[in-house]
């Protein structure tokens, strides 16, 4: 497995959606680090966990997964000499309480979910720690009863504070006529009276500040100055005692570091499991059968990112055949089929339930490798074809008996002839290595190869030629067509251009969609696969009649037979205006003469000779014409 596979199959998008269901930072961390497992026992365990988690949710229960608010930075400060604040201890208390709730909740689910319920047995209650935190911290502050010394000093502070307030009330009454406002305010933490500037000397005390206009002077009355100094000493004593209490409580928390860490680990795993369960419900996911023999059988499978209204996919591979070549029109669903199989495989091996029908089965692979998309890289100056080749080279370095290989648009981005040969060689090599292979293509030669080669099978994406709508349905056992002419004609392209396109296509070795069916009907040929696979015999050498349209394999084009075979089996074939000698082993019947020309004694010279040559021949038959010659040119 590699990042390229994840990216091309959109595995990371699944992780993003899954993360939306996590309650804690630890659950999200599990999802971020999630990767497909390659051991079938581990995969089976993960699927069972998710399935049990789904059962809990389906019973309408709200699982008390702790959110772990505020906990993450505190755990990172363990052992670094920090003293936790009262608010920090509030986070710890909430964490311990929610852990206890989760443990009690899962204990009640033992009969329904025995595996995941057993994980709660590893959760520590930490009751003593919670009791001590609750005793010492209340409403976000160190409580008076946290220690005897703290209780004593706070009582002294309260008594002194009352004495100061009484002195201030007396001062307010005594100096009322000199004050700007009859209120007590503070400056720098000390109590002051707001005295009019002109009465500054009538009020005994220390001036600590004055207003912006200078009309008001803020004075600390002399008779509370000594009391304030005493208050500062008591407040310092209080702060020291609070620090001692918080320090002792911090040590107590850190003494339970091991238990807290194990609880966090268990809660993170629970959060991960229930996030998978919640996601499974949104995509109608279910568990599947597993095997380690490369068998895949998907019933009503849907791509999880396309939604519930996408057309379900039925596909099987790994029993009678281990390599599947998918053909069909553009935008017909070929690539989506590859991505669906690949992504569902990665999800299953990650312990995720997938949107498939009952009885679906997946193989557990050691590697899933893909070459999907044009892959053109401007950054690395790679063409589409070069990028494909680079990907395939990387795949060939790893591919083996426990590999799933997905190849999209074989032979694209380069000369079809060479690309087809290279693609077939790659398919043969991957099959020889024991890999499970799925590939898409438009090329007839690759379809023919899949039809003939043992262990290979064709499949097609269905297409409605009347509505021009792809049906997104995969049919295994038959090759598909690109439907280019159907689409162009039904969209309004002139018929003359369609006919010319067909003519060019015949000559360029790209048959129109109807050609394979016509050829089979005309020749009555049986499948090469049935001949070679069942009987293990070579097909007999073909016989051709003059005028037959034949397929020239080496040139990937059609021609017309001009002569009977010689003693070596060589036949003269006319290709456009040229005649070439080709051995009949390199030819196959494309369309019989009887289907091309009128019945009876048809003059084949019309086919083989130019209009100018026929005119000269007629003149020669009538009389001798000086200097009139006919030249024949034949390539040997």
BAVEX-382219 format. One record per residue (C-alpha): x negated, y negated, z; chain; residue number from 1. Coordinates in nm, 3 decimals. Example, Ala and Ser with C-alpha at 12.3 -4.5 7.8 and 13.67 -1.06 7.14 Angstrom:
<sites>
- -1.230,0.450,0.780,A,1;
- -1.367,0.106,0.714,A,2;
</sites>
This chain:
<sites>
- 0.000,0.000,0.000,A,1;
- -0.127,-0.349,-0.074,A,2;
- -0.011,-0.710,-0.075,A,3;
- 0.038,-0.703,-0.453,A,4;
- 0.288,-0.418,-0.419,A,5;
- 0.472,-0.603,-0.142,A,6;
- 0.485,-0.921,-0.347,A,7;
- 0.603,-0.761,-0.671,A,8;
- 0.870,-0.555,-0.495,A,9;
- 0.977,-0.853,-0.276,A,10;
- 0.910,-0.660,0.045,A,11;
- 0.815,-0.986,0.218,A,12;
- 1.162,-1.127,0.145,A,13;
- 1.311,-0.832,0.331,A,14;
- 1.087,-0.915,0.627,A,15;
- 1.201,-1.277,0.618,A,16;
- 1.566,-1.176,0.629,A,17;
- 1.496,-0.925,0.904,A,18;
- 1.323,-1.194,1.113,A,19;
- 1.650,-1.392,1.125,A,20;
- 1.792,-1.121,1.352,A,21;
- 1.506,-1.118,1.605,A,22;
- 1.568,-1.278,1.946,A,23;
- 1.210,-1.323,2.065,A,24;
- 0.866,-1.416,1.944,A,25;
- 0.754,-1.057,2.007,A,26;
- 1.032,-0.918,1.788,A,27;
- 0.932,-1.156,1.510,A,28;
- 0.568,-1.053,1.555,A,29;
- 0.666,-0.687,1.510,A,30;
- 0.846,-0.779,1.187,A,31;
- 0.553,-0.986,1.062,A,32;
- 0.322,-0.687,1.116,A,33;
- 0.570,-0.432,0.979,A,34;
- 0.430,-0.206,0.707,A,35;
- 0.547,0.125,0.557,A,36;
- 0.423,0.432,0.742,A,37;
- 0.280,0.726,0.551,A,38;
- 0.339,1.008,0.802,A,39;
- 0.677,1.174,0.756,A,40;
- 0.716,1.244,1.131,A,41;
- 0.666,0.878,1.219,A,42;
- 0.906,0.765,0.945,A,43;
- 1.170,1.009,1.071,A,44;
- 1.129,0.875,1.426,A,45;
- 1.163,0.513,1.313,A,46;
- 1.478,0.594,1.116,A,47;
- 1.628,0.772,1.417,A,48;
- 1.555,0.469,1.635,A,49;
- 1.727,0.234,1.393,A,50;
- 2.022,0.469,1.353,A,51;
- 2.070,0.488,1.731,A,52;
- 2.044,0.109,1.758,A,53;
- 2.319,0.078,1.497,A,54;
- 2.542,0.308,1.703,A,55;
- 2.498,0.082,2.006,A,56;
- 2.601,-0.225,1.805,A,57;
- 2.892,-0.044,1.642,A,58;
- 3.040,0.018,1.987,A,59;
- 3.085,-0.358,2.014,A,60;
- 2.814,-0.403,2.274,A,61;
- 2.614,-0.724,2.303,A,62;
- 2.262,-0.605,2.374,A,63;
- 2.092,-0.825,2.641,A,64;
- 1.760,-0.869,2.463,A,65;
- 1.559,-1.136,2.652,A,66;
- 1.477,-1.442,2.444,A,67;
- 1.144,-1.476,2.632,A,68;
- 1.179,-1.854,2.630,A,69;
- 0.865,-2.023,2.765,A,70;
- 0.687,-1.692,2.830,A,71;
- 0.446,-1.679,2.535,A,72;
- 0.209,-1.963,2.646,A,73;
- 0.215,-1.841,3.007,A,74;
- 0.094,-1.492,2.918,A,75;
- -0.195,-1.642,2.728,A,76;
- -0.309,-1.836,3.038,A,77;
- -0.343,-1.530,3.263,A,78;
- -0.685,-1.513,3.428,A,79;
- -0.793,-1.861,3.317,A,80;
- -0.756,-2.038,3.650,A,81;
- -0.431,-2.219,3.569,A,82;
- -0.174,-2.274,3.843,A,83;
- 0.179,-2.229,3.713,A,84;
- 0.434,-2.506,3.763,A,85;
- 0.776,-2.462,3.924,A,86;
- 0.929,-2.466,3.574,A,87;
- 0.693,-2.186,3.469,A,88;
- 0.816,-1.974,3.758,A,89;
- 1.173,-2.040,3.649,A,90;
- 1.081,-1.884,3.311,A,91;
- 0.928,-1.582,3.488,A,92;
- 1.236,-1.538,3.706,A,93;
- 1.468,-1.551,3.403,A,94;
- 1.245,-1.298,3.223,A,95;
- 1.253,-1.053,3.516,A,96;
- 1.630,-1.084,3.555,A,97;
- 1.695,-1.023,3.184,A,98;
- 1.459,-0.724,3.190,A,99;
- 1.662,-0.574,3.472,A,100;
- 1.982,-0.636,3.275,A,101;
- 1.837,-0.462,2.966,A,102;
- 1.725,-0.163,3.170,A,103;
- 2.069,-0.124,3.328,A,104;
- 2.238,-0.164,2.989,A,105;
- 2.029,0.103,2.817,A,106;
- 2.071,0.345,3.107,A,107;
- 2.446,0.342,3.034,A,108;
- 2.375,0.437,2.669,A,109;
- 2.175,0.754,2.740,A,110;
- 2.447,0.988,2.614,A,111;
- 2.489,0.800,2.285,A,112;
- 2.131,0.698,2.213,A,113;
- 1.898,0.932,2.402,A,114;
- 1.576,0.832,2.223,A,115;
- 1.590,0.454,2.248,A,116;
- 1.756,0.466,2.591,A,117;
- 1.456,0.657,2.723,A,118;
- 1.228,0.362,2.639,A,119;
- 1.400,0.160,2.913,A,120;
- 1.253,0.398,3.171,A,121;
- 0.918,0.225,3.119,A,122;
- 1.061,-0.114,3.225,A,123;
- 0.950,-0.234,3.569,A,124;
- 1.209,-0.403,3.791,A,125;
- 0.958,-0.639,3.962,A,126;
- 1.214,-0.704,4.235,A,127;
- 0.960,-0.817,4.496,A,128;
- 0.811,-1.072,4.259,A,129;
- 1.155,-1.203,4.164,A,130;
- 1.253,-1.229,4.533,A,131;
- 0.941,-1.429,4.614,A,132;
- 0.988,-1.663,4.318,A,133;
- 1.350,-1.724,4.417,A,134;
- 1.245,-1.790,4.779,A,135;
- 0.977,-2.040,4.685,A,136;
- 1.127,-2.212,4.379,A,137;
- 1.472,-2.364,4.362,A,138;
- 1.617,-2.603,4.104,A,139;
- 1.279,-2.642,3.939,A,140;
- 1.098,-2.748,4.262,A,141;
- 0.905,-2.588,4.545,A,142;
- 1.165,-2.521,4.812,A,143;
- 1.128,-2.648,5.172,A,144;
- 1.128,-2.288,5.296,A,145;
- 0.836,-2.183,5.077,A,146;
- 0.608,-2.224,5.383,A,147;
- 0.630,-2.338,5.747,A,148;
- 0.373,-2.612,5.691,A,149;
- 0.562,-2.749,5.393,A,150;
- 0.888,-2.752,5.586,A,151;
- 0.720,-2.937,5.876,A,152;
- 0.553,-3.207,5.664,A,153;
- 0.870,-3.273,5.466,A,154;
- 1.063,-3.323,5.789,A,155;
- 0.803,-3.582,5.896,A,156;
- 0.833,-3.752,5.556,A,157;
- 1.211,-3.769,5.592,A,158;
- 1.185,-3.921,5.941,A,159;
- 0.928,-4.178,5.830,A,160;
- 1.130,-4.260,5.522,A,161;
- 1.431,-4.334,5.743,A,162;
- 1.220,-4.569,5.961,A,163;
- 1.097,-4.755,5.653,A,164;
- 1.449,-4.797,5.518,A,165;
- 1.569,-4.937,5.849,A,166;
- 1.280,-5.186,5.851,A,167;
- 1.371,-5.286,5.496,A,168;
- 1.734,-5.340,5.590,A,169;
- 1.620,-5.565,5.875,A,170;
- 1.390,-5.758,5.641,A,171;
- 1.670,-5.806,5.388,A,172;
- 1.890,-5.953,5.657,A,173;
- 1.610,-6.170,5.804,A,174;
- 1.494,-6.322,5.474,A,175;
- 1.823,-6.325,5.284,A,176;
- 1.815,-6.702,5.215,A,177;
- 1.466,-6.677,5.065,A,178;
- 1.539,-6.387,4.828,A,179;
- 1.612,-6.399,4.457,A,180;
- 1.809,-6.069,4.484,A,181;
- 1.931,-5.891,4.797,A,182;
- 1.788,-5.555,4.691,A,183;
- 1.478,-5.348,4.765,A,184;
- 1.264,-5.252,4.464,A,185;
- 0.926,-5.083,4.423,A,186;
- 0.594,-5.184,4.277,A,187;
- 0.322,-4.920,4.244,A,188;
- 0.523,-4.684,4.461,A,189;
- 0.557,-4.937,4.745,A,190;
- 0.874,-5.110,4.868,A,191;
- 0.899,-5.486,4.798,A,192;
- 1.142,-5.780,4.832,A,193;
- 1.206,-6.022,4.544,A,194;
- 1.125,-6.363,4.703,A,195;
- 1.179,-6.702,4.540,A,196;
- 0.846,-6.864,4.456,A,197;
- 0.900,-7.174,4.673,A,198;
- 0.960,-6.956,4.983,A,199;
- 0.652,-6.744,4.934,A,200;
- 0.491,-6.855,5.261,A,201;
- 0.808,-6.805,5.467,A,202;
- 0.800,-6.424,5.415,A,203;
- 0.519,-6.240,5.589,A,204;
- 0.354,-5.966,5.386,A,205;
- 0.141,-5.886,5.082,A,206;
- 0.238,-6.015,4.733,A,207;
- 0.204,-5.719,4.497,A,208;
- 0.348,-5.870,4.177,A,209;
- 0.543,-6.160,4.027,A,210;
- 0.799,-6.196,3.749,A,211;
- 0.710,-6.295,3.392,A,212;
- 0.851,-6.646,3.450,A,213;
- 0.658,-6.682,3.774,A,214;
- 0.974,-6.780,3.964,A,215;
- 0.991,-6.455,4.166,A,216;
- 0.720,-6.302,4.386,A,217;
- 0.745,-5.935,4.492,A,218;
- 0.628,-5.901,4.854,A,219;
- 0.577,-5.593,5.072,A,220;
- 0.697,-5.699,5.422,A,221;
- 0.419,-5.688,5.680,A,222;
- 0.616,-5.476,5.927,A,223;
- 0.637,-5.176,5.683,A,224;
- 0.279,-5.181,5.548,A,225;
- 0.146,-4.956,5.823,A,226;
- 0.444,-4.721,5.782,A,227;
- 0.376,-4.697,5.410,A,228;
- 0.012,-4.597,5.468,A,229;
- 0.134,-4.324,5.699,A,230;
- 0.384,-4.210,5.433,A,231;
- 0.107,-4.181,5.174,A,232;
- -0.090,-3.952,5.404,A,233;
- 0.212,-3.728,5.458,A,234;
- 0.286,-3.713,5.084,A,235;
- -0.073,-3.608,5.016,A,236;
- -0.036,-3.333,5.276,A,237;
- 0.290,-3.226,5.109,A,238;
- 0.128,-3.210,4.764,A,239;
- -0.160,-3.001,4.898,A,240;
- 0.081,-2.755,5.056,A,241;
- 0.291,-2.732,4.737,A,242;
- -0.028,-2.655,4.543,A,243;
- -0.118,-2.382,4.791,A,244;
- 0.228,-2.226,4.755,A,245;
- 0.214,-2.240,4.373,A,246;
- -0.138,-2.096,4.377,A,247;
- -0.033,-1.802,4.594,A,248;
- 0.271,-1.744,4.371,A,249;
- 0.049,-1.758,4.061,A,250;
- -0.178,-1.492,4.212,A,251;
- 0.126,-1.277,4.282,A,252;
- 0.240,-1.303,3.920,A,253;
- -0.106,-1.222,3.788,A,254;
- -0.126,-0.923,4.021,A,255;
- 0.173,-0.789,3.825,A,256;
- 0.012,-0.862,3.488,A,257;
- 0.007,-0.495,3.384,A,258;
- 0.375,-0.446,3.460,A,259;
- 0.470,-0.771,3.290,A,260;
- 0.269,-0.676,2.980,A,261;
- 0.435,-0.335,2.955,A,262;
- 0.778,-0.494,2.994,A,263;
- 0.699,-0.743,2.719,A,264;
- 0.579,-0.465,2.490,A,265;
- 0.898,-0.265,2.547,A,266;
- 1.122,-0.568,2.502,A,267;
- 0.943,-0.659,2.178,A,268;
- 1.004,-0.308,2.045,A,269;
- 1.370,-0.322,2.150,A,270;
- 1.409,-0.657,1.978,A,271;
- 1.251,-0.512,1.663,A,272;
- 1.477,-0.205,1.667,A,273;
- 1.796,-0.402,1.715,A,274;
- 1.695,-0.658,1.451,A,275;
- 1.666,-0.366,1.207,A,276;
- 2.004,-0.239,1.321,A,277;
- 2.171,-0.578,1.273,A,278;
- 2.018,-0.614,0.928,A,279;
- 2.129,-0.261,0.836,A,280;
- 2.489,-0.356,0.907,A,281;
- 2.471,-0.658,0.677,A,282;
- 2.354,-0.446,0.382,A,283;
- 2.559,-0.133,0.457,A,284;
- 2.240,0.058,0.529,A,285;
- 2.232,0.423,0.623,A,286;
- 1.969,0.679,0.707,A,287;
- 1.840,0.923,0.443,A,288;
- 1.684,1.264,0.409,A,289;
- 1.305,1.276,0.388,A,290;
- 1.055,1.499,0.213,A,291;
- 0.682,1.497,0.141,A,292;
- 0.708,1.665,-0.201,A,293;
- 0.775,1.363,-0.422,A,294;
- 1.151,1.419,-0.456,A,295;
- 1.373,1.110,-0.485,A,296;
- 1.749,1.135,-0.521,A,297;
- 1.937,0.807,-0.486,A,298;
- 2.317,0.795,-0.498,A,299;
- 2.490,0.459,-0.529,A,300;
- 2.172,0.277,-0.438,A,301;
- 2.175,-0.103,-0.439,A,302;
- 1.895,-0.355,-0.442,A,303;
- 1.926,-0.513,-0.094,A,304;
- 1.856,-0.865,-0.223,A,305;
- 2.128,-0.852,-0.493,A,306;
- 2.423,-0.814,-0.257,A,307;
- 2.708,-0.568,-0.225,A,308;
- 2.861,-0.656,-0.563,A,309;
- 2.562,-0.534,-0.766,A,310;
- 2.608,-0.222,-0.981,A,311;
- 2.492,0.087,-0.786,A,312;
- 2.203,0.294,-0.917,A,313;
- 2.197,0.673,-0.940,A,314;
- 1.853,0.817,-1.005,A,315;
- 1.665,1.135,-0.935,A,316;
- 1.308,1.242,-0.994,A,317;
- 1.068,1.500,-0.860,A,318;
- 1.240,1.830,-0.932,A,319;
- 1.262,1.926,-1.302,A,320;
- 1.048,1.628,-1.399,A,321;
- 0.804,1.401,-1.220,A,322;
- 0.780,1.121,-1.477,A,323;
- 1.074,0.915,-1.602,A,324;
- 1.066,0.676,-1.898,A,325;
- 1.350,0.421,-1.892,A,326;
- 1.459,0.239,-2.206,A,327;
- 1.732,-0.006,-2.294,A,328;
- 1.800,-0.368,-2.390,A,329;
- 1.642,-0.673,-2.234,A,330;
- 1.817,-0.790,-1.915,A,331;
- 1.978,-0.447,-1.905,A,332;
- 1.846,-0.357,-1.561,A,333;
- 1.532,-0.155,-1.638,A,334;
- 1.304,-0.366,-1.420,A,335;
- 1.566,-0.390,-1.145,A,336;
- 1.587,-0.011,-1.142,A,337;
- 1.212,0.015,-1.086,A,338;
- 1.222,-0.251,-0.816,A,339;
- 1.519,-0.087,-0.646,A,340;
- 1.343,0.250,-0.619,A,341;
- 1.017,0.088,-0.507,A,342;
- 1.167,-0.150,-0.253,A,343;
- 1.402,0.109,-0.102,A,344;
- 1.106,0.344,-0.065,A,345;
- 0.904,0.081,0.122,A,346;
- 1.204,0.004,0.343,A,347;
- 1.268,0.369,0.428,A,348;
- 0.902,0.418,0.520,A,349;
- 0.931,0.110,0.744,A,350;
- 1.217,0.266,0.939,A,351;
- 1.488,0.055,0.776,A,352;
- 1.826,0.194,0.682,A,353;
- 1.895,0.130,0.314,A,354;
- 2.207,0.060,0.104,A,355;
- 2.255,0.403,-0.056,A,356;
- 2.525,0.668,-0.069,A,357;
- 2.558,0.971,0.152,A,358;
- 2.308,1.248,0.085,A,359;
- 2.037,1.029,-0.068,A,360;
- 1.683,1.157,-0.027,A,361;
- 1.347,0.981,-0.035,A,362;
- 0.990,1.103,-0.053,A,363;
- 0.731,0.967,0.188,A,364;
- 0.436,0.848,-0.021,A,365;
- 0.085,0.760,0.084,A,366;
- 0.079,0.485,-0.176,A,367;
- 0.332,0.291,-0.381,A,368;
- 0.173,0.108,-0.674,A,369;
- 0.339,-0.116,-0.928,A,370;
- 0.270,-0.311,-1.244,A,371;
- 0.581,-0.525,-1.284,A,372;
- 0.612,-0.862,-1.455,A,373;
- 0.394,-1.016,-1.723,A,374;
- 0.123,-1.084,-1.463,A,375;
- -0.037,-1.354,-1.677,A,376;
- -0.299,-1.532,-1.468,A,377;
- -0.406,-1.881,-1.569,A,378;
- -0.632,-1.899,-1.265,A,379;
- -0.833,-1.595,-1.372,A,380;
- -0.792,-1.660,-1.748,A,381;
- -0.623,-1.325,-1.795,A,382;
- -0.373,-1.265,-2.074,A,383;
- -0.058,-1.065,-2.012,A,384;
- -0.217,-0.753,-2.158,A,385;
- -0.545,-0.800,-1.970,A,386;
- -0.356,-0.841,-1.646,A,387;
- -0.158,-0.521,-1.715,A,388;
- -0.478,-0.332,-1.787,A,389;
- -0.644,-0.462,-1.470,A,390;
- -0.345,-0.352,-1.264,A,391;
- -0.345,-0.008,-1.425,A,392;
- -0.719,0.032,-1.363,A,393;
- -0.661,-0.045,-0.995,A,394;
- -0.374,0.204,-0.989,A,395;
- -0.589,0.477,-1.146,A,396;
- -0.847,0.431,-0.870,A,397;
- -0.594,0.541,-0.610,A,398;
- -0.317,0.743,-0.775,A,399;
- -0.280,1.100,-0.660,A,400;
- -0.026,1.367,-0.563,A,401;
- 0.137,1.146,-0.297,A,402;
- 0.168,0.831,-0.507,A,403;
- 0.469,0.653,-0.654,A,404;
- 0.369,0.454,-0.962,A,405;
- 0.607,0.203,-1.124,A,406;
- 0.507,0.060,-1.463,A,407;
- 0.715,-0.206,-1.636,A,408;
- 0.708,-0.271,-2.014,A,409;
- 0.439,-0.031,-2.125,A,410;
- 0.236,-0.141,-2.429,A,411;
- 0.345,-0.504,-2.398,A,412;
- 0.120,-0.800,-2.469,A,413;
- -0.101,-0.641,-2.735,A,414;
- -0.096,-0.462,-3.072,A,415;
- 0.185,-0.206,-3.041,A,416;
- -0.010,0.075,-3.203,A,417;
- -0.307,0.057,-2.971,A,418;
- -0.091,-0.034,-2.672,A,419;
- 0.132,0.270,-2.729,A,420;
- -0.165,0.504,-2.746,A,421;
- -0.317,0.358,-2.433,A,422;
- 0.015,0.375,-2.248,A,423;
- 0.071,0.741,-2.334,A,424;
- -0.282,0.825,-2.223,A,425;
- -0.220,0.648,-1.891,A,426;
- 0.109,0.832,-1.840,A,427;
- -0.060,1.166,-1.913,A,428;
- -0.339,1.090,-1.666,A,429;
- -0.105,0.981,-1.389,A,430;
- 0.104,1.294,-1.439,A,431;
- -0.210,1.511,-1.441,A,432;
- -0.305,1.365,-1.104,A,433;
- 0.030,1.465,-0.956,A,434;
- 0.176,1.116,-0.915,A,435;
- 0.547,1.041,-0.938,A,436;
- 0.583,0.797,-1.228,A,437;
- 0.862,0.568,-1.346,A,438;
- 0.803,0.347,-1.649,A,439;
- 1.004,0.121,-1.878,A,440;
- 0.942,0.062,-2.248,A,441;
- 1.098,-0.048,-2.576,A,442;
- 0.880,0.169,-2.800,A,443;
- 1.013,0.476,-2.980,A,444;
- 0.677,0.651,-2.975,A,445;
- 0.674,0.652,-2.595,A,446;
- 1.034,0.776,-2.593,A,447;
- 0.932,1.060,-2.827,A,448;
- 0.638,1.142,-2.605,A,449;
- 0.862,1.162,-2.299,A,450;
- 1.105,1.382,-2.491,A,451;
- 0.831,1.626,-2.589,A,452;
- 0.597,1.630,-2.289,A,453;
- 0.659,1.884,-2.010,A,454;
- 0.741,1.717,-1.679,A,455;
- 0.863,1.399,-1.849,A,456;
- 1.219,1.282,-1.900,A,457;
- 1.391,0.992,-2.077,A,458;
- 1.659,0.769,-1.928,A,459;
- 1.850,0.473,-2.065,A,460;
- 2.027,0.168,-1.932,A,461;
- 2.381,0.159,-2.069,A,462;
- 2.496,-0.135,-2.282,A,463;
- 2.837,-0.238,-2.416,A,464;
- 2.771,-0.319,-2.783,A,465;
- 3.114,-0.479,-2.823,A,466;
- 3.098,-0.728,-2.538,A,467;
- 2.715,-0.759,-2.550,A,468;
- 2.716,-0.699,-2.176,A,469;
- 2.465,-0.473,-2.002,A,470;
- 2.635,-0.216,-1.781,A,471;
- 2.336,-0.174,-1.547,A,472;
- 2.408,0.198,-1.535,A,473;
- 2.124,0.446,-1.569,A,474;
- 2.182,0.766,-1.764,A,475;
- 1.911,1.029,-1.733,A,476;
- 1.832,1.267,-2.018,A,477;
- 1.873,1.027,-2.310,A,478;
- 1.656,0.752,-2.453,A,479;
- 1.805,0.406,-2.495,A,480;
- 1.778,0.134,-2.756,A,481;
- 1.704,-0.235,-2.754,A,482;
- 2.024,-0.331,-2.943,A,483;
- 1.851,-0.632,-3.096,A,484;
- 2.048,-0.610,-3.423,A,485;
- 2.380,-0.558,-3.247,A,486;
- 2.323,-0.857,-3.024,A,487;
- 2.201,-1.085,-3.303,A,488;
- 2.484,-0.989,-3.539,A,489;
- 2.758,-1.024,-3.279,A,490;
- 2.620,-1.361,-3.176,A,491;
- 2.670,-1.486,-3.532,A,492;
- 2.338,-1.440,-3.711,A,493;
- 2.394,-1.418,-4.091,A,494;
- 2.429,-1.063,-4.218,A,495;
- 2.161,-1.122,-4.484,A,496;
- 1.908,-1.197,-4.213,A,497;
- 2.014,-0.888,-4.021,A,498;
- 1.964,-0.672,-4.333,A,499;
- 1.625,-0.828,-4.398,A,500;
- 1.531,-0.772,-4.035,A,501;
- 1.619,-0.405,-4.067,A,502;
- 1.409,-0.378,-4.381,A,503;
- 1.110,-0.533,-4.206,A,504;
- 1.168,-0.318,-3.901,A,505;
- 1.166,0.004,-4.106,A,506;
- 0.840,-0.101,-4.264,A,507;
- 0.688,-0.208,-3.932,A,508;
- 0.779,0.114,-3.757,A,509;
- 1.034,-0.032,-3.521,A,510;
- 1.355,0.155,-3.584,A,511;
- 1.689,-0.016,-3.529,A,512;
- 1.911,0.117,-3.251,A,513;
- 2.115,0.336,-3.487,A,514;
- 1.814,0.487,-3.669,A,515;
- 1.736,0.773,-3.427,A,516;
- 2.094,0.893,-3.437,A,517;
- 2.111,0.869,-3.820,A,518;
- 1.783,1.051,-3.864,A,519;
- 1.892,1.332,-3.637,A,520;
- 2.227,1.364,-3.813,A,521;
- 2.069,1.367,-4.162,A,522;
- 1.782,1.604,-4.093,A,523;
- 1.954,1.829,-3.842,A,524;
- 1.627,1.836,-3.649,A,525;
- 1.632,1.980,-3.300,A,526;
- 1.445,1.816,-3.016,A,527;
- 1.071,1.867,-3.024,A,528;
- 1.098,1.928,-2.653,A,529;
- 1.329,2.226,-2.703,A,530;
- 1.092,2.378,-2.959,A,531;
- 0.766,2.331,-2.776,A,532;
- 0.880,2.368,-2.418,A,533;
- 1.108,2.670,-2.451,A,534;
- 0.931,2.868,-2.723,A,535;
- 0.577,2.738,-2.684,A,536;
- 0.541,2.753,-3.068,A,537;
- 0.414,2.505,-3.324,A,538;
- 0.675,2.354,-3.550,A,539;
- 0.646,2.485,-3.913,A,540;
- 0.493,2.255,-4.176,A,541;
- 0.766,2.034,-4.321,A,542;
- 0.872,2.054,-4.687,A,543;
- 0.962,1.736,-4.868,A,544;
- 1.141,1.665,-5.195,A,545;
- 1.053,1.383,-5.432,A,546;
- 1.255,1.082,-5.326,A,547;
- 1.271,1.172,-4.956,A,548;
- 1.207,0.884,-4.718,A,549;
- 0.937,0.999,-4.476,A,550;
- 0.783,0.861,-4.159,A,551;
- 0.405,0.812,-4.173,A,552;
- 0.285,0.852,-3.814,A,553;
- -0.063,0.708,-3.853,A,554;
- 0.066,0.392,-4.024,A,555;
- 0.386,0.368,-3.819,A,556;
- 0.596,0.291,-4.129,A,557;
- 0.813,0.459,-4.390,A,558;
- 0.742,0.561,-4.750,A,559;
- 0.897,0.751,-5.043,A,560;
- 0.765,1.092,-5.155,A,561;
- 0.639,1.071,-5.517,A,562;
- 0.497,1.420,-5.573,A,563;
- 0.501,1.783,-5.467,A,564;
- 0.225,1.884,-5.222,A,565;
- -0.100,2.014,-5.376,A,566;
- -0.282,2.326,-5.258,A,567;
- -0.416,2.132,-4.959,A,568;
- -0.075,1.998,-4.860,A,569;
- -0.148,1.642,-4.976,A,570;
- 0.150,1.441,-5.104,A,571;
- 0.166,1.114,-5.292,A,572;
- 0.375,0.863,-5.098,A,573;
- 0.475,0.521,-5.222,A,574;
- 0.455,0.248,-4.959,A,575;
- 0.603,-0.069,-5.102,A,576;
- 0.408,-0.105,-5.435,A,577;
- 0.114,0.118,-5.343,A,578;
- 0.079,0.494,-5.372,A,579;
- -0.133,0.682,-5.121,A,580;
- -0.225,1.047,-5.066,A,581;
- -0.128,1.176,-4.722,A,582;
- -0.126,1.527,-4.580,A,583;
- 0.224,1.646,-4.503,A,584;
- 0.118,1.728,-4.146,A,585;
- 0.108,1.355,-4.086,A,586;
- 0.463,1.303,-4.213,A,587;
- 0.811,1.371,-4.084,A,588;
- 1.144,1.344,-4.263,A,589;
- 1.314,1.012,-4.202,A,590;
- 1.608,1.012,-4.448,A,591;
- 1.681,1.278,-4.711,A,592;
- 1.687,1.184,-5.078,A,593;
- 2.049,1.293,-5.107,A,594;
- 2.146,1.028,-4.855,A,595;
- 1.957,0.753,-5.035,A,596;
- 2.043,0.796,-5.405,A,597;
- 2.353,0.884,-5.609,A,598;
- 2.424,1.251,-5.675,A,599;
- 2.324,1.400,-6.008,A,600;
- 2.024,1.345,-6.230,A,601;
- 1.910,1.015,-6.079,A,602;
- 1.620,0.844,-6.257,A,603;
- 1.352,0.818,-5.987,A,604;
- 1.143,0.593,-6.212,A,605;
- 1.368,0.314,-6.091,A,606;
- 1.222,0.373,-5.747,A,607;
- 0.859,0.444,-5.833,A,608;
- 0.797,0.206,-6.124,A,609;
- 0.822,-0.168,-6.145,A,610;
- 1.065,-0.343,-6.375,A,611;
- 0.774,-0.450,-6.598,A,612;
- 0.644,-0.093,-6.627,A,613;
- 0.988,0.043,-6.719,A,614;
- 1.024,-0.223,-6.986,A,615;
- 0.686,-0.132,-7.138,A,616;
- 0.778,0.238,-7.134,A,617;
- 1.099,0.174,-7.328,A,618;
- 0.905,-0.025,-7.586,A,619;
- 0.652,0.256,-7.628,A,620;
- 0.930,0.510,-7.679,A,621;
- 1.078,0.302,-7.964,A,622;
- 0.754,0.219,-8.151,A,623;
- 0.382,0.164,-8.122,A,624;
- 0.291,-0.177,-7.991,A,625;
- -0.069,-0.284,-8.039,A,626;
- -0.247,-0.360,-7.707,A,627;
- 0.046,-0.250,-7.491,A,628;
- -0.078,-0.038,-7.196,A,629;
- 0.048,0.090,-6.864,A,630;
- -0.205,0.126,-6.582,A,631;
- -0.155,0.354,-6.282,A,632;
- -0.342,0.299,-5.960,A,633;
- -0.348,0.571,-5.696,A,634;
- -0.539,0.564,-5.365,A,635;
- -0.700,0.893,-5.280,A,636;
</sites>
